Amino acid sequence: MKDLAIVGSGPGGYVAAIRAAQLGMAVTMVEEADTLGGICLNWGCIPSKALLRNAEVLHLVRESETFGISRGEVVADFDSAITRSREVVSKLVQGVAFLMRKNGVEVIHGRARLVSEQTLEVTPSGQTVAASQIVIATGARPKTLPGLTPDGTSVFTYREALELRRLPKSCVIVGGGAIGAEFAYVYSSYGVEVTVVEALPRLLPQEDQDVSKELTRQFEHQGIGVRTGSLIQRSERGGEGWRLHLESGETVEGEMVLSATGVRANIEDLGLEELGVAVEGGFIKVDDHLRTNVPGVFAIGDVNGPPLLAHAASAEGVIAVETAAGREVKPLDPVQVPRCTYCQPQVASAGLTEEQAKEKGHQVRIGKFPFSASGKAIAMGDTVGFIKTVVDAETGRLLGTHAIGSEVTELLPEMVMAAWAGVKAEQFEALVHAHPTLSESLKEATLAAEGLAIHI
């Protein structure tokens, strides 16, 4: 009998496997797909970021004359961009396979089903895996919309879109969250006429309101249509491809529709019902240490619900394994899980938004620093956006940081560390940041909440 069996090899599953091996556990991982890495590595985070990088390079080439660099006609081959994205995926997937071998993790390909608290049955081989404890890390898949079933021709989810080598002339993206925003930027960069339809009042509804407003402004400047607070009443084929009728009475059309309206957990045919594993709202119910109601069975990542993020799944994998090993470990604080959106301008955040802080009863002070006042941003030729900090007026503690601009996702570690450590805004005055860097703007925004900013 193994010490631990893991179902799923995504960023939750494979990280859990490595941590378990480090703790001396004998580990078996069961993965249904032919390759390791889950949706994130194969059909999500990684290939989409490769395409986003292509779009950024294309934009930079088109703006080259700003930097005194002459060019001829720019030819953008999207098929080659897809090929490059698959090459990036292949390299990282091979890396995960190497890590499993290095750490002595047994990998079995097939579909696993729980037949007892300590037993998995793998199909189609019929192999049985016995383990003292089991971690479910089966992830999630895209939701589909009524009347807009993915067909591989004119209606897609992000999964199918990451294989699409020929772009349409126009596209309606349903969903203005991170996935929708990222595809909008990529497609628009390659000349597709893009309209984003979001049912909630603004783009990136989970982000700070000021950030959402700025992203909308920048998208419209890029020629991306934005329709927020817009429910789809009905859809029909018509015009170039699809005609979507919105609750407002407006109609939007596109040769292609990309559905980016969220995900649903992969909980079917896992034996959960027979074993009595509790499911709530379509996700496996867990406690703050990722334990299900069945002793010895854990669930990590998207299969247990928000935050639906790869890095959250990895963190949960470590917590689950250390709990299984009998170690004391702090639970994950969802408020401190950073969020990223990699369109341009990028969006990054950690901690509470201004609205959330006020809802929790905090009296807040707000600090802002625009990249138009940043020496590094001006030198880079990209001054769009700002950093916004939310500070508790009574204690001076930094409650949240929100940024929109070039490469702001790379500023997240300092944001997260500051919020996690309970740093007070005034303490940033003593921190020396290298000059010129974008990170100086984080210090300035935090000090701005105390009326101590230097460069604005």
MARNU-74508 format. One line per 10 residues: number of its first residue (from 1); their letters; for each residue z, x, y of C-alpha. Coordinates in nm, 4 decimals. Example, Ala and Ser with C-alpha at 12.3 -4.5 7.8 and 13.67 -1.06 7.14 Angstrom:
2
1) AS) 0.7800:1.2300:-0.4500 ~ 0.7140:1.3670:-0.1060 .
//
This chain:
456
1) MKDLAIVGSG) 0.0000:0.0000:0.0000 ~ -0.0915:0.1238:0.3461 ~ 0.1566:0.1218:0.6319 ~ -0.0821:-0.0571:0.8663 ~ -0.4092:-0.2480:0.8466 ~ -0.6102:-0.3194:1.1600 ~ -0.8794:-0.5862:1.1826 ~ -1.1318:-0.4813:1.4475 ~ -1.2321:-0.1448:1.5927 ~ -1.2652:-0.2196:1.9645 .
11) PGGYVAAIRA) -1.0618:-0.0426:2.2337 ~ -0.7519:-0.2206:2.1086 ~ -0.8066:-0.1588:1.7394 ~ -0.9205:0.2016:1.7411 ~ -0.6515:0.3103:1.9892 ~ -0.3896:0.1373:1.7737 ~ -0.5252:0.3214:1.4687 ~ -0.4998:0.6610:1.6383 ~ -0.1489:0.5978:1.7672 ~ -0.0374:0.4795:1.4245 .
21) AQLGMAVTMV) -0.1793:0.7933:1.2640 ~ 0.0034:1.0054:1.5213 ~ 0.3248:0.8353:1.4127 ~ 0.2583:0.9320:1.0535 ~ 0.1363:0.5950:0.9283 ~ -0.1294:0.5516:0.6613 ~ -0.3902:0.3302:0.8289 ~ -0.6881:0.1243:0.7159 ~ -0.9248:-0.0305:0.9689 ~ -1.1648:-0.3115:0.8780 .
31) EEADTLGGIC) -1.4688:-0.3652:1.1016 ~ -1.7273:-0.6367:1.0476 ~ -2.0064:-0.4658:1.2445 ~ -2.2042:-0.1663:1.1277 ~ -2.0738:0.0455:1.4157 ~ -1.7254:0.1084:1.5533 ~ -1.6079:0.0462:1.9091 ~ -1.6266:-0.3316:1.9317 ~ -1.7934:-0.5247:2.2098 ~ -1.6703:-0.2864:2.4801 .
41) LNWGCIPSKA) -1.8470:0.0220:2.3534 ~ -2.1488:-0.1484:2.1978 ~ -2.2273:-0.4531:2.4094 ~ -1.9960:-0.4613:2.7096 ~ -1.8157:-0.2076:2.9264 ~ -2.0169:0.1014:2.8349 ~ -2.3821:-0.0132:2.8288 ~ -2.3315:-0.2239:3.1403 ~ -2.1875:0.0744:3.3288 ~ -2.4866:0.2830:3.2243 .
51) LLRNAEVLHL) -2.7183:0.0179:3.3699 ~ -2.5083:-0.0007:3.6849 ~ -2.5437:0.3749:3.7266 ~ -2.9218:0.3378:3.6987 ~ -2.9110:0.0740:3.9715 ~ -2.7002:0.2996:4.1943 ~ -2.9425:0.5904:4.1506 ~ -3.2343:0.3614:4.2272 ~ -3.0644:0.2481:4.5479 ~ -2.9902:0.6076:4.6470 .
61) VRESETFGIS) -3.3508:0.7144:4.5871 ~ -3.4765:0.4303:4.8023 ~ -3.2394:0.5392:5.0790 ~ -3.3306:0.9087:5.0452 ~ -3.5006:0.9303:5.3840 ~ -3.1602:0.8586:5.5411 ~ -3.0611:1.2002:5.4084 ~ -3.3824:1.3701:5.5240 ~ -3.5459:1.3633:5.1804 ~ -3.9063:1.2432:5.1729 .
71) RGEVVADFDS) -4.0369:1.0624:4.8670 ~ -4.3439:0.8905:4.7361 ~ -4.3668:0.5546:4.5642 ~ -4.0576:0.4697:4.3600 ~ -4.1302:0.3288:4.0144 ~ -3.8303:0.1767:3.8370 ~ -3.8694:0.1285:3.4612 ~ -3.6029:-0.1090:3.3330 ~ -3.7044:-0.0518:2.9737 ~ -3.6082:0.3143:3.0152 .
81) AITRSREVVS) -3.2767:0.2087:3.1678 ~ -3.1987:0.0040:2.8561 ~ -3.2982:0.2970:2.6352 ~ -3.0622:0.5261:2.8271 ~ -2.7793:0.2733:2.7974 ~ -2.8218:0.2609:2.4196 ~ -2.8155:0.6413:2.4030 ~ -2.4867:0.6427:2.5944 ~ -2.3485:0.3829:2.3525 ~ -2.4586:0.5833:2.0486 .
91) KLVQGVAFLM) -2.2831:0.8961:2.1697 ~ -1.9523:0.7171:2.2301 ~ -1.9663:0.5195:1.9057 ~ -2.0151:0.8437:1.7162 ~ -1.7138:0.9756:1.9044 ~ -1.4950:0.6891:1.7809 ~ -1.6110:0.7481:1.4225 ~ -1.5174:1.1166:1.4613 ~ -1.1718:1.0224:1.5914 ~ -1.1126:0.8008:1.2887 .
101) RKNGVEVIHG) -1.2015:1.0870:1.0537 ~ -0.9940:1.3343:1.2554 ~ -0.6866:1.1111:1.2352 ~ -0.7304:1.0219:0.8695 ~ -0.7963:0.6523:0.9312 ~ -0.9720:0.4789:0.6430 ~ -1.2593:0.2633:0.7709 ~ -1.3962:-0.0284:0.5701 ~ -1.6971:-0.2251:0.6903 ~ -1.6855:-0.5962:0.6165 .
111) RARLVSEQTL) -1.5224:-0.9181:0.7300 ~ -1.1465:-0.9311:0.6821 ~ -0.9421:-1.2418:0.6104 ~ -0.5644:-1.2649:0.5824 ~ -0.4618:-1.3996:0.2424 ~ -0.0932:-1.3157:0.2856 ~ 0.1381:-1.1473:0.5357 ~ 0.0531:-0.8118:0.3792 ~ -0.2928:-0.8600:0.2305 ~ -0.6478:-0.8677:0.3608 .
121) EVTPSGQTVA) -0.9536:-0.9666:0.1622 ~ -1.2806:-0.8077:0.2719 ~ -1.6149:-0.9775:0.2233 ~ -1.8760:-0.9429:0.0937 ~ -1.7313:-0.6612:-0.1184 ~ -1.4252:-0.8561:-0.2319 ~ -1.2112:-0.5499:-0.1690 ~ -0.8402:-0.6083:-0.1093 ~ -0.6364:-0.4161:0.1482 ~ -0.2579:-0.4188:0.1152 .
131) ASQIVIATGA) -0.0485:-0.3089:0.4126 ~ 0.3104:-0.3429:0.5224 ~ 0.1990:-0.4667:0.8652 ~ -0.1269:-0.6025:1.0060 ~ -0.2774:-0.5908:1.3551 ~ -0.5456:-0.8436:1.4478 ~ -0.7834:-0.7015:1.7085 ~ -1.0952:-0.9139:1.6649 ~ -1.1681:-0.9591:2.0354 ~ -1.3724:-1.2378:2.1896 .
141) RPKTLPGLTP) -1.7292:-1.3498:2.2431 ~ -1.9125:-1.5133:2.5353 ~ -1.8731:-1.8826:2.6009 ~ -2.1856:-2.0922:2.6216 ~ -2.2618:-2.3842:2.8526 ~ -2.3655:-2.7330:2.7417 ~ -2.7411:-2.7638:2.7702 ~ -2.7803:-2.3887:2.8210 ~ -2.7651:-2.2486:2.4706 ~ -2.8728:-1.8826:2.4514 .
151) DGTSVFTYRE) -3.2208:-1.8676:2.3028 ~ -3.3255:-1.5045:2.3501 ~ -3.6111:-1.6196:2.5722 ~ -3.4838:-1.7758:2.8940 ~ -3.1080:-1.8267:2.8457 ~ -2.8809:-1.5317:2.7777 ~ -2.5188:-1.4230:2.7659 ~ -2.4286:-1.0640:2.8565 ~ -2.4588:-0.9751:2.4864 ~ -2.8270:-1.0636:2.4663 .
161) ALELRRLPKS) -2.8968:-0.9468:2.8207 ~ -2.7975:-0.5905:2.7313 ~ -3.0994:-0.5778:2.4999 ~ -3.3423:-0.7422:2.7429 ~ -3.6103:-0.4863:2.8304 ~ -3.8354:-0.7007:3.0467 ~ -3.6806:-0.8543:3.3548 ~ -3.7767:-1.1959:3.4931 ~ -3.8923:-1.2590:3.8463 ~ -3.5882:-1.4743:3.9144 .
171) CVIVGGGAIG) -3.2499:-1.5337:3.7552 ~ -2.9630:-1.7763:3.8027 ~ -2.6319:-1.6233:3.6990 ~ -2.3717:-1.8860:3.6160 ~ -2.0299:-1.7340:3.6785 ~ -1.9166:-1.5203:3.9708 ~ -1.6574:-1.3095:3.7926 ~ -1.6892:-0.9398:3.7130 ~ -1.9683:-0.9781:3.4566 ~ -2.1731:-1.2059:3.6786 .
181) AEFAYVYSSY) -2.1288:-0.9792:3.9827 ~ -2.2283:-0.6679:3.7897 ~ -2.5450:-0.8202:3.6451 ~ -2.6322:-0.9641:3.9868 ~ -2.6261:-0.6144:4.1363 ~ -2.8279:-0.4586:3.8533 ~ -3.0962:-0.7252:3.8458 ~ -3.1256:-0.7443:4.2240 ~ -3.1659:-0.3647:4.2405 ~ -3.4638:-0.3934:4.0083 .
191) GVEVTVVEAL) -3.6294:-0.6577:4.2235 ~ -3.5174:-0.9778:4.0521 ~ -3.4497:-1.2736:4.2810 ~ -3.0878:-1.3500:4.1919 ~ -2.8671:-1.6507:4.2632 ~ -2.5024:-1.6540:4.1537 ~ -2.3428:-1.9939:4.0928 ~ -1.9621:-2.0048:4.0735 ~ -1.7611:-2.3230:4.0166 ~ -1.4522:-2.1919:4.1973 .
201) PRLLPQEDQD) -1.4372:-2.1521:4.5771 ~ -1.5277:-1.7792:4.5842 ~ -1.6703:-1.4847:4.3980 ~ -1.4243:-1.2840:4.1867 ~ -1.1689:-1.5681:4.2019 ~ -0.8874:-1.3501:4.0648 ~ -0.9236:-1.0927:4.3415 ~ -0.7768:-1.0956:4.6900 ~ -0.9462:-1.3486:4.9163 ~ -1.0484:-1.0904:5.1778 .
211) VSKELTRQFE) -1.2157:-0.8786:4.9101 ~ -1.4043:-1.1781:4.7737 ~ -1.5301:-1.2669:5.1194 ~ -1.6522:-0.9129:5.1779 ~ -1.8330:-0.9006:4.8442 ~ -2.0075:-1.2280:4.9252 ~ -2.1149:-1.0868:5.2603 ~ -2.2499:-0.7701:5.0998 ~ -2.4303:-0.9593:4.8243 ~ -2.6017:-1.1838:5.0771 .
221) HQGIGVRTGS) -2.6990:-0.8731:5.2751 ~ -2.8565:-0.7379:4.9546 ~ -3.0547:-1.0600:4.9163 ~ -2.8422:-1.2082:4.6382 ~ -2.7920:-1.5822:4.6758 ~ -2.4326:-1.7015:4.6372 ~ -2.3317:-2.0600:4.5664 ~ -1.9547:-2.0969:4.5328 ~ -1.7557:-2.4140:4.4743 ~ -2.0624:-2.5317:4.2849 .
231) LIQRSERGGE) -2.0294:-2.7181:3.9576 ~ -2.3449:-2.7698:3.7532 ~ -2.4059:-3.1396:3.6943 ~ -2.7096:-3.0986:3.4723 ~ -2.9779:-2.8508:3.3799 ~ -3.3395:-2.8937:3.2856 ~ -3.6487:-2.6909:3.2264 ~ -3.8696:-2.6961:3.5296 ~ -4.0377:-2.4826:3.7915 ~ -4.0538:-2.1212:3.6751 .
241) GWRLHLESGE) -3.8035:-2.1737:3.3963 ~ -3.4808:-2.3633:3.4622 ~ -3.3661:-2.6028:3.7289 ~ -2.9907:-2.6420:3.7750 ~ -2.8599:-2.9401:3.9687 ~ -2.5332:-2.8685:4.1464 ~ -2.2593:-3.1135:4.2387 ~ -2.3338:-3.0469:4.6057 ~ -2.6781:-3.1997:4.5605 ~ -2.8473:-2.8623:4.5851 .
251) TVEGEMVLSA) -3.0882:-2.7412:4.3180 ~ -3.1328:-2.3788:4.2140 ~ -3.4138:-2.2468:3.9999 ~ -3.4707:-1.9368:3.7948 ~ -3.7064:-1.8059:3.5308 ~ -3.3950:-1.6980:3.3421 ~ -3.0333:-1.8139:3.3227 ~ -2.7522:-1.5711:3.2473 ~ -2.4295:-1.7402:3.1393 ~ -2.1242:-1.5385:3.2484 .
261) TGVRANIEDL) -1.8569:-1.8058:3.2312 ~ -1.5892:-1.6325:3.0271 ~ -1.5105:-1.5718:2.6623 ~ -1.3539:-1.7374:2.3603 ~ -1.1368:-1.5615:2.1044 ~ -1.2724:-1.4635:1.7636 ~ -1.0136:-1.6501:1.5551 ~ -1.2348:-1.8361:1.3107 ~ -1.2202:-1.7685:0.9371 ~ -0.9379:-1.5145:0.9659 .
271) GLEELGVAVE) -0.6963:-1.7139:0.7499 ~ -0.4720:-1.7868:1.0474 ~ -0.4224:-2.1552:0.9751 ~ -0.3440:-2.1008:0.6079 ~ -0.0926:-1.8284:0.6929 ~ 0.0614:-2.0368:0.9707 ~ -0.0220:-1.8011:1.2574 ~ 0.0302:-1.9938:1.5824 ~ -0.2708:-2.0458:1.8086 ~ -0.2406:-2.1818:2.1627 .
281) GGFIKVDDHL) -0.5247:-2.2650:2.3990 ~ -0.7753:-2.1032:2.1649 ~ -0.5906:-1.7680:2.1550 ~ -0.3406:-1.6242:1.9071 ~ 0.0094:-1.6737:2.0451 ~ 0.2184:-1.3551:2.0706 ~ 0.5477:-1.2411:2.2210 ~ 0.5779:-0.9616:2.4776 ~ 0.5576:-0.7007:2.1996 ~ 0.2379:-0.8552:2.0563 .
291) RTNVPGVFAI) 0.4111:-1.0052:1.7513 ~ 0.2815:-1.3352:1.6175 ~ 0.5183:-1.5927:1.4701 ~ 0.4433:-1.4511:1.1230 ~ 0.6589:-1.1437:1.0502 ~ 0.4624:-0.8196:1.0320 ~ 0.1461:-0.9662:1.1876 ~ 0.0467:-0.8593:1.5400 ~ -0.2441:-0.9601:1.7653 ~ -0.3772:-0.7432:2.0489 .
301) GDVNGPPLLA) -0.6529:-0.7563:2.3088 ~ -0.8785:-1.0475:2.3987 ~ -0.7888:-1.2404:2.0832 ~ -0.4440:-1.3130:2.2320 ~ -0.5734:-1.4118:2.5766 ~ -0.5621:-1.2712:2.9320 ~ -0.5772:-1.0144:3.0726 ~ -0.9195:-0.9916:2.9069 ~ -0.9697:-0.6216:2.9737 ~ -1.0462:-0.3255:2.7487 .
311) HAASAEGVIA) -0.7741:-0.1054:2.8942 ~ -0.5196:-0.3849:2.8487 ~ -0.6209:-0.4062:2.4823 ~ -0.5687:-0.0312:2.4420 ~ -0.2251:-0.0506:2.6017 ~ -0.1335:-0.3438:2.3797 ~ -0.2500:-0.1480:2.0747 ~ 0.0016:0.1256:2.1506 ~ 0.2828:-0.1244:2.2157 ~ 0.2122:-0.3122:1.8922 .
321) VETAAGREVK) 0.2008:0.0023:1.6791 ~ 0.5165:0.1517:1.8286 ~ 0.6932:-0.1813:1.7775 ~ 0.5715:-0.1863:1.4174 ~ 0.7108:0.1652:1.3765 ~ 1.0533:0.0494:1.4957 ~ 1.0381:0.2272:1.8279 ~ 1.1668:0.0833:2.1533 ~ 0.8804:0.0275:2.3923 ~ 0.8464:-0.1597:2.7201 .
331) PLDPVQVPRC) 0.6189:-0.4638:2.7154 ~ 0.3010:-0.4697:2.9193 ~ 0.3397:-0.6038:3.2734 ~ 0.0151:-0.7965:3.3352 ~ 0.0640:-0.7713:3.7114 ~ 0.0316:-0.3934:3.6889 ~ -0.2883:-0.3992:3.4811 ~ -0.5659:-0.2731:3.7113 ~ -0.8864:-0.4705:3.7572 ~ -1.2331:-0.3266:3.8193 .
341) TYCQPQVASA) -1.5742:-0.4659:3.9071 ~ -1.8503:-0.2056:3.9103 ~ -2.1198:-0.3651:4.1234 ~ -2.1881:-0.2005:4.4577 ~ -1.9726:-0.2187:4.6528 ~ -1.7172:-0.1721:4.3772 ~ -1.3995:-0.3772:4.3669 ~ -1.0651:-0.2434:4.2442 ~ -0.7161:-0.3868:4.2511 ~ -0.3659:-0.3463:4.1155 .
351) GLTEEQAKEK) -0.0591:-0.5625:4.1668 ~ -0.0250:-0.8887:4.3566 ~ -0.2829:-1.0320:4.5940 ~ -0.1633:-1.1539:4.9327 ~ -0.1800:-1.5135:4.8092 ~ 0.0127:-1.4367:4.4899 ~ 0.2828:-1.2466:4.6773 ~ 0.3398:-1.5382:4.9139 ~ 0.3456:-1.7849:4.6238 ~ 0.6224:-1.5752:4.4668 .
361) GHQVRIGKFP) 0.8275:-1.6069:4.7849 ~ 0.7676:-1.2639:4.9361 ~ 0.7483:-1.2178:5.3103 ~ 0.4621:-0.9744:5.3369 ~ 0.3105:-0.7214:5.5711 ~ -0.0568:-0.6405:5.5339 ~ -0.2183:-0.3025:5.5913 ~ -0.5943:-0.2447:5.6110 ~ -0.8085:0.0615:5.6548 ~ -1.1887:0.0306:5.6831 .
371) FSASGKAIAM) -1.4123:0.2912:5.5248 ~ -1.6026:0.2950:5.8528 ~ -1.3117:0.5099:5.9773 ~ -1.3155:0.7427:5.6759 ~ -1.4655:1.0870:5.7281 ~ -1.5662:1.1147:5.3610 ~ -1.7291:0.7709:5.3587 ~ -1.9240:0.8500:5.6750 ~ -2.0390:1.1813:5.5272 ~ -2.1457:0.9990:5.2096 .
381) GDTVGFIKTV) -2.3439:0.7514:5.4159 ~ -2.1595:0.4545:5.2650 ~ -1.9012:0.2973:5.4944 ~ -1.8980:-0.0547:5.3508 ~ -1.5606:-0.2049:5.2670 ~ -1.1919:-0.1383:5.3106 ~ -0.8580:-0.0906:5.1397 ~ -0.5934:-0.3581:5.1804 ~ -0.2269:-0.3199:5.0907 ~ 0.0340:-0.5917:5.0428 .
391) VDAETGRLLG) 0.3874:-0.4787:5.1231 ~ 0.7162:-0.6654:5.0881 ~ 0.8450:-0.7032:5.4447 ~ 1.2095:-0.6925:5.3404 ~ 1.2117:-0.3960:5.1012 ~ 0.8989:-0.2087:5.2119 ~ 0.7864:-0.1947:4.8491 ~ 0.4144:-0.1834:4.7770 ~ 0.3312:-0.5077:4.5936 ~ -0.0439:-0.4744:4.5601 .
401) THAIGSEVTE) -0.3502:-0.2769:4.6598 ~ -0.7018:-0.4175:4.6876 ~ -1.0178:-0.2259:4.7630 ~ -1.3877:-0.2838:4.8042 ~ -1.6278:0.0020:4.8652 ~ -1.8034:0.2970:4.7100 ~ -1.6255:0.4418:4.4033 ~ -1.2988:0.2607:4.4775 ~ -1.2351:0.2176:4.1047 ~ -1.1583:0.5909:4.0985 .
411) LLPEMVMAAW) -0.8664:0.5273:4.3361 ~ -0.6926:0.3001:4.0861 ~ -0.4616:0.5579:3.9225 ~ -0.2725:0.6170:4.2470 ~ -0.2600:0.2438:4.3156 ~ -0.1182:0.1711:3.9710 ~ 0.1309:0.4563:3.9762 ~ 0.2616:0.3579:4.3183 ~ 0.3135:-0.0054:4.2198 ~ 0.4592:0.0870:3.8792 .
421) AGVKAEQFEA) 0.7064:0.3324:4.0332 ~ 0.8170:0.0898:4.3047 ~ 0.7038:0.3199:4.5837 ~ 0.7762:0.2069:4.9377 ~ 0.4995:0.2057:5.1953 ~ 0.6793:0.4495:5.4260 ~ 0.6959:0.7067:5.1447 ~ 0.3191:0.7489:5.1677 ~ 0.3743:0.9285:5.4987 ~ 0.5083:1.2305:5.3092 .
431) LVHAHPTLSE) 0.2185:1.2378:5.0602 ~ -0.0487:1.4922:5.1504 ~ -0.3979:1.3808:5.0529 ~ -0.6890:1.6227:5.0439 ~ -0.9322:1.5928:5.3328 ~ -1.1936:1.4614:5.3372 ~ -1.1492:1.2197:5.0480 ~ -1.1704:0.8461:5.0003 ~ -0.8117:0.8548:4.8740 ~ -0.6925:0.9286:5.2284 .
441) SLKEATLAAE) -0.7857:0.5683:5.3044 ~ -0.5260:0.4476:5.0554 ~ -0.2561:0.6340:5.2442 ~ -0.3822:0.5039:5.5773 ~ -0.3941:0.1421:5.4537 ~ -0.0410:0.1642:5.3185 ~ 0.0925:0.3182:5.6392 ~ -0.0967:0.0547:5.8390 ~ 0.1354:-0.2073:5.6907 ~ 0.4211:-0.0176:5.8605 .
451) GLAIHI) 0.2313:0.0338:6.1854 ~ 0.2028:0.4080:6.1091 ~ -0.1677:0.4552:6.0363 ~ -0.3141:0.7562:6.2144 ~ -0.6906:0.7011:6.2212 ~ -0.7139:0.3375:6.3284 .
//
